[in-house]
Amino acid sequence: MTWQNYSSAAGKTFLITGASAGIGYFVAEQLAASGATVVLGCRDTAKADLAARTIAARVPDARLRSVRLDLADLASLPVAVADLGVDRLDAVVLNAGVLLAGADRRCTARGHELMFATNHLGHFALVGHLAPVLAATENSRVVTVGSFAVRSERLDLSDLQSEHDYRPKRTYARSKLAQMLFGFELDRRLRARGATTASIVVHPGGALDSLTPSRPPLFTRTTAQHLRGLPASLLLHGKHVGAEPIVRAVLDTEISSGQLWGPRVFGLRGRPRRETPHAHMADPDTAARLWVASSALTGVDVSPR
């Protein structure tokens, strides 16, 4: 299903973090085609402007804005939310993420491990700062983007920031698992308060650049890259298809808070479908303890209104 299968989103406003590249870009492009105002939340304003121009060239009458959003800089988030300047926000898509490849552990100015800080703590704090405007918008949504990689990982609450066990791929997967645990815990807290805001968790499956269509000048896939990636299409897909579970979670009013959505085929490729989360992705005790730790690390009280 594409955005055309849903009613028009004209008049609505959606914020997508990390919208200047990869899956986030395609989420923004597809949501722009729904008639909504799409706000690209990006650390690099030049890349955000380029992404907006690329979308505008493909989507007639696209309603686009951008706001500088650096999730690794917690002190900047209240300013970013103020710059957003909206009195209603129908959905925020917590998509931005960083995957480091080097063996050296990197930290933010506050001393937080960079992947955990960007992928989880920044989004945790952002939702806290957005809570008033989300609460003021009837049936608003928080869509948290996890990863297929979390299936093989478990969260170590005694080493959340990988101070004692830093392996880039593991640290990345654990940061995304933290995000998914947050999304399910947010749902529980919203429901306990009788809020109309929904918290939905999604993942894009396996998405490769080589299977992703070009979006020049933002991204160009060569013929050679495409041919090299074709064998992988049996199990994986492009980032434009990986965006579809996220777009559906934003637009499909029949999707309920607390659900998990991902690709249909082995959770790796294909059209969106509802999934049953593995127990460790939504464990209430782990999620509650992570929530307390995240609040202490960020200094933000994420209290659903």
N, C-alpha and C positions, 0 to 999 in steps of 0.2 A: 504494500500500500504506500502511496506517496501522499504528499500534502494535499493533493487535489481530492482525496477521498474524505477529507474532513471539511467542516464548515469554515468559512472565511475567518481569519484571525484579525481582520481589519479592526483597528482601534486598540489592539492589545500591544503590550510592550514586553519584549524578551531580552534578557541580558545573557550573553554567552561569553564565558571566560576562555581565553586562548583561542580567539576566533580568527586570528590572522594566518593560520597555517593548519595543514593536516585535517583531521576530522572536524575540528572546531570550525574551520573555514566552510566546510560543506554543510554543517549544521546551520550556520548563518545564511548561506546561500539558499538552502531549501526553506528555511523559515521566512526569509525575505520574500519568497514567492507566494507565501500564504497571505500576504497583505498586512502583516504585523510590522510594527517598528522594531527593528533589530539593533541592539546596542552591542558593538564589538568591544569587549573588555580585554585590553592587550597591554603588555608592558612596553612594547615598542610602538610608539605612535606612528612612525613612518610606515611600518609594516601594516598597521591597522588601516591607514589611509590607502595603501596599495590594495589590501583585501577589499575595502569598500568600493574602490573603483572597479575592481575585477567583478564583484557582484553586480554593481550597477550596469556594467556592460552586458550582462547576461539576463538580468531580471528587470524588465520594464517597470518603471514607477516604484522601484525598491525604496523603502523608507529606512535609511541607515544613519546611525550615529556611532561614535566611538568615545570611549573614556579610558584614560590611562589607568591601568590596574596592575600593580606589581604585588602578587600574592606573597612573595618572599619578604616584603617590607610591610610588616604588620602596622607600623605607625602611619603608613600612607593610605590605609584602607578607609578610614573615616572621610578623608579628603575625596577619595574616589567616589564614595557613595554620595557625598554632597554634590560633587560634580555631575553625577548622574541626573540630579535635578528633576526627579519624577515624583508624582504623588500616587502613582499606581505602578505595580510591576507584576505582570501576569505569570512570568516564569523566570527563574535564573537557572542556567545550565552550568554546573560545576565541572567544566571540561578541561581546563588548562592543566598541563602536567609537564614535568621535566624528567628525562631519563638520562642519567650520566653514565658514561662508559669508562672513565678513568678509574684507576685503583685508589686514588687519593680521595678521602672523605672531605667534602666541602661544606661550609657552614654559612649561614646568613650573619648579618651584623649583630643579631641577638644571640648568636651561638647555636642556632638550631640547624640540624643537618638539612641540607638544601632540598633534597627530594621530599622528605617528610614535611618540611616547612611549606614548600610550594604546593604539593599535591593534596596535603591534608590540612595542616594548620591554617594556611591562608584562606582556604575555602570555609573552614569551620568559623573563623573570625568574620569572614565576609557575610555569611548567613546571619551571624549575630548583628552586624551593623545594618543589614537589610531587613531585619525582623519587623520593624514598624511599618515599612511600606508594603511588605508581603502580607502582613496582617490586615492592612487597610484595603487590600485587593481581594475581593470575593473569589474563592476557588483558585488562588494562586498556586504555583507549583515550584518545588525545588527538585531539580533533576540532577542526580549525582552520577557521574560517569566513572565506573569502575574498570576492571580489566579481567580478561579471561585468565591472566597469569595468577590471580589470587587463589585459584583452585588448589594449587600445590603449596601454598604458603600458610603459615600461622603467625599471628601477631605475638610478639614477645613484649609483654607489658613492662618487663623489667629493663628493656633495652629498646625503647621506642625509637630512639634516634641513632641506632646502630653504632653506638660508641664502642661496643665490645665485639661486634660481629658485622663489619661493613663489607658487604659484597654488592656491587652496584645493582645487579638485576634483582637480587633478593630484597635489597632495601627499597627499590622501586615498587616491587610487587607488594611489599608490606605497607608502603604508603598508600597504595590504591586499595588494599584491604581495609586500611583504617578509614578511608573515605566511604567504602561500602557499609562498614559497621556504623559509621556516622549517619548515613542515609536511613538505615533501618531504625536506628535509635531515635532519630529525629521524627520519623513516622510515629513511633510509640508515644513520644512526648506530645506531639501535635494532637493525636487521638485522645490522649488522657485529658487534654485541656478543651476538647470539643472544637478545635480550630478547623477552619475550612481549607487552610493551606494543605496541600498534599506533598509528600516526600516520596519520590519514585527513584529507584536505582536501576541503572542500565549499564550495559557494556557493549563495545562495538565488535567483539570477536577478533579475528585476525585480519588486519587491514594493512595492505602493502602499497607503497608508492608505485611499484611497477604495474599494479592493476588499477591504478587511479587515473582518470582522464586528466589531461592537461588543463590548466587554468592560467595561460600566459597573461601578463608577465610574472604572475605569482609563482607558478609551478609549471614546468614543462617536462612531460614524459617522452623520452625518445622511443623510436621504434625498437631499437635494440633492447632497451629496458623492458618494454612491454613483452617482447618475445621471450626474454629470459624469465619473466614472471609467469608466463602462461601455465607451465606445469603446476605451479602452486595454486592456481585457480580451482583445482579440484577440492581444496580444503579451505582456501582463504579467499578474500575479496578485496576490492578497493576501498579507499577511505570514504568515497561518496556513498557506498552501500553501508559501510560501518556507521555512518551518520544516521541512518534511517531509524534504528531503535530509539535514538535520542530525540529525533524529530517527532516520532510517534508519541513518545512519552510527554512531550510538550503539548501536542495538538489533540490527541485522542481523548475525549472526555469520558470514555468508558473505562480507561485505565484508572485503577484505584491506588490510593496511597498505600505504601508498603510493598508494592509489587516489584519484581525484578524482570527486566526485559533484555533480550539479547538475540543474536542471529539464530535462525531456525535449524541449520545443519550442524550438529555436534557443538553448538554454541560458538562456531567459528565463522560461518559464512551463511549468506541467504537472508531472506526477509525476516522482519522482527516477529518474535513470539514471546509469550510469557514463560519464564523459567521458575523452577523451584530452587531457591538459594540453598547451597550447601550449609550445613549447620554452623560452621565456623565463620561464615560470612555475615551472619545475623545474630550470633549468640548474645542474648540480652546482658549477661553478666560482663562479658568482655567489653561490649559496647558501652555499658554504663561506666565501667572503670576508665575506658579510653576517653569518654566525654569529660569526666572529672579532670583527667590529666591534661586534656586539650585546653580546657578552660583555664587551668593554672598556667600552662605554657604561653597562652596567648593573652591572658588578662581580660578575656571577653566572656561574658555570661550569655550564652546562647539560650535564651528563654523564649520558647514559642509563645506568641501572644494569643 
